[in-house]
Amino acid sequence: MYPWLETVFAQLQMSFQQQRFHHAQMFHGMTGVGKLELAQSLTAALLCKQAGTSLRACGQCKSCLLVDADNHPDKLLITAESHSISVEAIRSLNDFIFHSAQQGGNKVVVIDGIEKLTESAANALLKTLEEPAKGRYLLLLCNDTARVTATVLSRCNKMNVGVADVNSAESWLAQQGIHSGQYPWVAHFISQPLLLLRWAQAQQLGAIDNLWQEAQRLGEGADAEALAKALQADTSLVKVFCGFALAAINTKIARGELTFGKAQAAIVTLRRFSVDQHTVLGLNLSLSLSRLCFQLQQTLR
């Protein structure tokens, strides 16, 4: 268990021991806080033959060995295919839930990305949420509860998963070789430690640092061609770059280098670019970045 998750885990452990553990747990929070890892740990414990009233798996029984091998017949993981979770996937879930457990114990379903349910899929899930069967648990993960239908939300026990203790995250990251003083922008993601770890493991920290440096030069003329090359290689970093650019604008505001009007114009331009990248199909990223860099240079100078 990651150190910053211990508080959430302790709350879950207490409710489980007091037999108040909800059959449908919704864990929400930012990417990179460990929601899936928490759900996997709980799944192992709920399926463990030796756990009893503990939410810590023994790691040695037959069920634990099956979980470790990712071959437990009473565990089901559903993730979004492309951009949504279909009604067919939820119908399969319902069939899974209401059949007997092959190992004679609990059955657990993990849905990663509950906000991606289609409307029909959400409606199909309601019966399972409203009529829980004994020994059946649903662990629902989402990044944004605002995108989850009210009918699903109201039938779950919602728990925010985040980094309450920044020091514990910093210490853990340092053990992984990632230090807060290594790059100036690491502090912006200290609440998403697993995201930083993923970048480090993919050897992306240097590339992301280049995005940070370019964001600081937007007022003087950033290298749009270099930015386009970097972001085309990994379009998920568009959002990161926009965050860096916004931070640079806020720094200029704090230093008194920008008037309120110019700052607002720059922020509007940046947000329009960010939204377009996610909503306009076939948009030329290189051309959009060139336009963005030019507009921000004119605004921020």
C-alpha positions as CSV (number, residue, x, y, z in Angstrom):
1,M,0.0,0.0,0.0
2,Y,1.4,3.4,-0.9
3,P,1.9,5.6,2.2
4,W,-0.5,8.3,1.1
5,L,-3.3,5.7,0.8
6,E,-3.1,4.5,4.4
7,T,-5.7,7.0,5.7
8,V,-8.3,5.8,3.1
9,F,-7.4,2.2,3.7
10,A,-7.8,2.6,7.5
11,Q,-11.4,4.0,6.9
12,L,-12.2,1.1,4.7
13,Q,-10.8,-1.4,7.2
14,M,-12.9,0.1,10.0
15,S,-16.1,-0.1,8.0
16,F,-15.3,-3.7,7.0
17,Q,-14.7,-4.8,10.5
18,Q,-17.9,-3.1,11.6
19,Q,-19.8,-4.8,8.8
20,R,-20.6,-1.4,7.2
21,F,-18.5,-1.9,4.1
22,H,-20.7,-0.8,1.1
23,H,-21.2,-3.2,-1.7
24,A,-20.5,-0.4,-4.2
25,Q,-17.4,1.6,-3.5
26,M,-16.5,4.6,-5.7
27,F,-13.0,5.8,-5.6
28,H,-12.5,9.2,-7.3
29,G,-9.4,11.3,-7.6
30,M,-6.8,12.5,-10.0
31,T,-4.8,10.3,-12.4
32,G,-1.7,9.0,-10.7
33,V,-2.9,8.7,-7.1
34,G,-3.3,4.9,-7.1
35,K,-7.0,4.3,-7.4
36,L,-6.6,1.1,-9.4
37,E,-3.8,-0.1,-7.1
38,L,-6.1,0.5,-4.1
39,A,-8.9,-1.4,-5.9
40,Q,-6.5,-4.3,-6.7
41,S,-5.4,-4.6,-3.1
42,L,-9.0,-4.6,-1.9
43,T,-9.9,-7.2,-4.5
44,A,-7.2,-9.5,-3.3
45,A,-8.3,-9.1,0.3
46,L,-12.0,-9.6,-0.5
47,L,-11.2,-12.8,-2.4
48,C,-8.6,-14.1,0.1
49,K,-9.6,-17.2,2.1
50,Q,-7.6,-16.3,5.1
51,A,-8.2,-12.5,5.5
52,G,-11.3,-12.8,7.7
53,T,-12.2,-9.3,9.0
54,S,-9.0,-7.9,7.6
55,L,-8.7,-6.1,4.3
56,R,-5.1,-7.4,3.8
57,A,-4.7,-10.5,1.7
58,C,-2.5,-13.3,3.1
59,G,-0.8,-13.8,-0.3
60,Q,-0.5,-17.5,0.2
61,C,-3.9,-19.2,-0.1
62,K,-5.2,-20.6,-3.4
63,S,-7.3,-17.4,-4.1
64,C,-4.3,-15.1,-3.5
65,L,-2.2,-17.2,-5.9
66,L,-5.0,-17.0,-8.5
67,V,-5.2,-13.2,-8.1
68,D,-1.4,-13.0,-8.4
69,A,-1.6,-14.9,-11.6
70,D,-4.4,-12.7,-12.8
71,N,-6.6,-15.8,-13.3
72,H,-9.1,-15.7,-10.5
73,P,-12.5,-16.8,-11.8
74,D,-14.4,-14.6,-9.3
75,K,-12.7,-11.3,-10.3
76,L,-13.8,-9.2,-13.2
77,L,-12.0,-6.1,-14.5
78,I,-13.8,-3.8,-16.9
79,T,-12.1,-0.9,-18.6
80,A,-13.1,1.5,-21.3
81,E,-12.6,0.3,-24.9
82,S,-11.7,3.4,-26.8
83,H,-13.7,6.2,-25.2
84,S,-16.7,4.4,-23.5
85,I,-17.9,1.4,-21.6
86,S,-20.7,-0.4,-23.5
87,V,-24.0,-1.8,-22.3
88,E,-22.8,-5.2,-23.5
89,A,-19.9,-5.0,-20.9
90,I,-22.3,-4.2,-18.1
91,R,-24.7,-7.0,-19.1
92,S,-21.7,-9.4,-18.9
93,L,-21.0,-7.9,-15.4
94,N,-24.6,-8.6,-14.3
95,D,-24.4,-12.2,-15.5
96,F,-21.1,-12.5,-13.6
97,I,-22.4,-11.0,-10.4
98,F,-25.5,-13.2,-10.1
99,H,-23.8,-16.5,-10.8
100,S,-22.3,-18.6,-8.0
101,A,-18.7,-18.0,-7.0
102,Q,-16.5,-20.7,-8.4
103,Q,-14.2,-20.5,-5.4
104,G,-17.2,-20.5,-2.9
105,G,-16.4,-17.0,-1.6
106,N,-16.9,-13.4,-2.7
107,K,-17.0,-12.0,-6.2
108,V,-15.5,-8.7,-7.1
109,V,-15.9,-6.4,-10.1
110,V,-13.6,-3.5,-10.8
111,I,-14.7,-0.8,-13.3
112,D,-11.9,1.5,-14.2
113,G,-13.4,4.6,-15.7
114,I,-17.0,4.6,-14.5
115,E,-17.5,8.1,-16.0
116,K,-17.2,6.5,-19.4
117,L,-20.4,4.4,-19.1
118,T,-22.8,5.1,-22.0
119,E,-26.3,6.1,-20.9
120,S,-27.6,2.6,-21.6
121,A,-24.7,1.0,-19.8
122,A,-25.4,3.2,-16.7
123,N,-29.0,2.2,-16.8
124,A,-28.1,-1.5,-17.0
125,L,-25.8,-1.1,-14.0
126,L,-28.6,0.3,-11.8
127,K,-30.2,-3.1,-11.0
128,T,-27.0,-4.5,-9.7
129,L,-26.4,-1.4,-7.6
130,E,-30.0,-1.3,-6.3
131,E,-30.2,-5.1,-5.5
132,P,-26.9,-6.1,-4.0
133,A,-26.3,-9.8,-3.6
134,K,-24.4,-11.0,-0.5
135,G,-20.7,-11.4,-1.1
136,R,-20.7,-9.3,-4.3
137,Y,-18.6,-6.1,-4.4
138,L,-18.2,-3.4,-7.1
139,L,-15.2,-1.2,-6.9
140,L,-15.8,1.8,-9.2
141,L,-13.0,4.2,-10.2
142,C,-13.3,7.6,-11.8
143,N,-11.3,10.8,-12.3
144,D,-14.3,13.1,-12.4
145,T,-17.5,12.5,-10.5
146,A,-19.2,15.4,-12.4
147,R,-19.3,13.1,-15.4
148,V,-21.0,10.2,-13.6
149,T,-24.8,10.0,-13.7
150,A,-26.6,11.1,-10.5
151,T,-28.4,7.8,-10.4
152,V,-25.2,5.8,-10.2
153,L,-23.5,8.3,-7.8
154,S,-26.4,8.1,-5.3
155,R,-26.1,4.3,-5.0
156,C,-22.4,4.3,-4.2
157,N,-20.2,5.0,-1.2
158,K,-17.9,7.8,-2.5
159,M,-14.4,8.1,-1.3
160,N,-11.9,10.7,-2.5
161,V,-8.4,9.2,-3.1
162,G,-5.6,11.7,-3.0
163,V,-2.3,12.7,-1.5
164,A,-3.2,14.3,1.9
165,D,0.3,14.1,3.1
166,V,2.7,15.7,0.6
167,N,5.7,14.8,2.6
168,S,4.9,11.1,2.4
169,A,4.6,11.3,-1.4
170,E,7.9,13.3,-1.6
171,S,9.7,10.7,0.5
172,W,8.3,7.8,-1.5
173,L,9.3,9.5,-4.8
174,A,12.8,10.1,-3.5
175,Q,13.1,6.4,-2.9
176,Q,12.2,5.9,-6.5
177,G,15.0,8.3,-7.5
178,I,12.6,11.3,-8.3
179,H,13.5,14.3,-6.2
180,S,11.3,17.4,-5.9
181,G,14.3,19.6,-6.6
182,Q,15.3,17.7,-9.7
183,Y,13.1,19.7,-12.0
184,P,11.2,23.0,-11.1
185,W,7.9,21.5,-12.4
186,V,7.9,18.3,-10.3
187,A,6.2,20.2,-7.5
188,H,3.1,20.7,-9.7
189,F,2.6,16.9,-9.9
190,I,3.5,16.0,-6.3
191,S,-0.2,15.0,-5.8
192,Q,0.1,12.6,-8.6
193,P,3.2,10.5,-7.6
194,L,2.4,7.5,-9.8
195,L,2.2,9.7,-12.8
196,L,5.7,11.0,-12.1
197,L,6.9,7.5,-11.6
198,R,5.3,6.4,-15.0
199,W,7.1,9.3,-16.7
200,A,10.4,8.4,-15.1
201,Q,10.1,4.7,-16.0
202,A,9.3,5.8,-19.6
203,Q,12.3,8.1,-19.5
204,Q,10.1,11.1,-20.3
205,L,11.3,13.5,-17.6
206,G,13.8,15.2,-19.9
207,A,11.2,15.6,-22.7
208,I,8.7,17.0,-20.2
209,D,11.3,19.4,-18.8
210,N,11.8,20.7,-22.4
211,L,8.0,21.4,-22.5
212,W,8.4,23.4,-19.2
213,Q,11.3,25.4,-20.7
214,E,9.3,26.2,-23.8
215,A,6.3,27.3,-21.8
216,Q,8.5,29.8,-20.0
217,R,9.5,31.3,-23.4
218,L,6.0,31.8,-24.7
219,G,6.3,35.6,-24.3
220,E,9.6,35.8,-26.1
221,G,8.8,33.3,-28.8
222,A,8.7,29.5,-28.1
223,D,9.9,27.0,-30.7
224,A,6.6,25.9,-32.1
225,E,8.3,23.3,-34.4
226,A,10.1,21.6,-31.5
227,L,6.9,21.7,-29.4
228,A,4.9,20.1,-32.2
229,K,7.5,17.3,-32.6
230,A,7.4,16.6,-28.9
231,L,3.6,16.6,-28.5
232,Q,3.0,14.6,-31.7
233,A,5.1,11.9,-30.2
234,D,2.8,11.8,-27.1
235,T,-0.4,13.7,-27.4
236,S,-1.3,13.1,-23.8
237,L,1.3,15.7,-23.0
238,V,-0.7,18.5,-24.6
239,K,-2.6,18.9,-21.3
240,V,0.7,19.0,-19.4
241,F,2.1,21.7,-21.7
242,C,-1.1,23.8,-21.3
243,G,-0.7,23.5,-17.5
244,F,2.9,24.6,-17.8
245,A,1.8,27.6,-19.9
246,L,-0.9,28.6,-17.5
247,A,1.6,28.4,-14.6
248,A,4.0,30.7,-16.6
249,I,1.1,33.2,-17.1
250,N,0.3,33.1,-13.4
251,T,4.0,33.7,-12.5
252,K,4.0,36.8,-14.7
253,I,0.8,38.0,-13.0
254,A,2.4,37.5,-9.6
255,R,5.5,39.5,-10.6
256,G,3.3,42.3,-11.9
257,E,4.6,41.8,-15.5
258,L,1.1,41.4,-17.0
259,T,-2.0,43.6,-16.8
260,F,-5.3,41.9,-15.9
261,G,-6.6,42.3,-19.4
262,K,-3.5,40.8,-21.1
263,A,-3.5,37.9,-18.6
264,Q,-7.2,37.1,-19.3
265,A,-6.6,37.3,-23.1
266,A,-3.7,34.8,-22.8
267,I,-5.7,32.4,-20.6
268,V,-8.6,32.5,-23.0
269,T,-6.3,31.8,-26.0
270,L,-4.6,28.9,-24.1
271,R,-7.9,27.3,-23.0
272,R,-9.3,27.5,-26.6
273,F,-6.3,25.7,-27.9
274,S,-6.6,23.0,-25.2
275,V,-10.3,22.4,-25.9
276,D,-9.8,22.3,-29.6
277,Q,-7.1,19.6,-29.3
278,H,-9.6,17.4,-27.5
279,T,-12.8,18.1,-29.5
280,V,-11.9,19.0,-33.1
281,L,-11.1,15.9,-35.2
282,G,-8.3,16.1,-37.7
283,L,-6.9,19.3,-36.2
284,N,-3.3,20.0,-37.4
285,L,-1.3,20.2,-34.1
286,S,1.7,21.8,-35.7
287,L,-0.3,24.6,-37.2
288,S,-2.3,25.1,-34.0
289,L,0.8,25.3,-32.0
290,S,2.4,27.9,-34.4
291,R,-0.8,30.0,-34.1
292,L,-0.8,29.6,-30.3
293,C,2.8,30.6,-29.9
294,F,2.4,33.6,-32.1
295,Q,-0.8,34.8,-30.3
296,L,0.7,34.4,-26.9
297,Q,3.9,36.1,-27.9
298,Q,1.8,39.1,-29.1
299,T,-0.2,39.1,-25.8
300,L,2.5,38.4,-23.3
301,R,5.3,40.7,-24.6
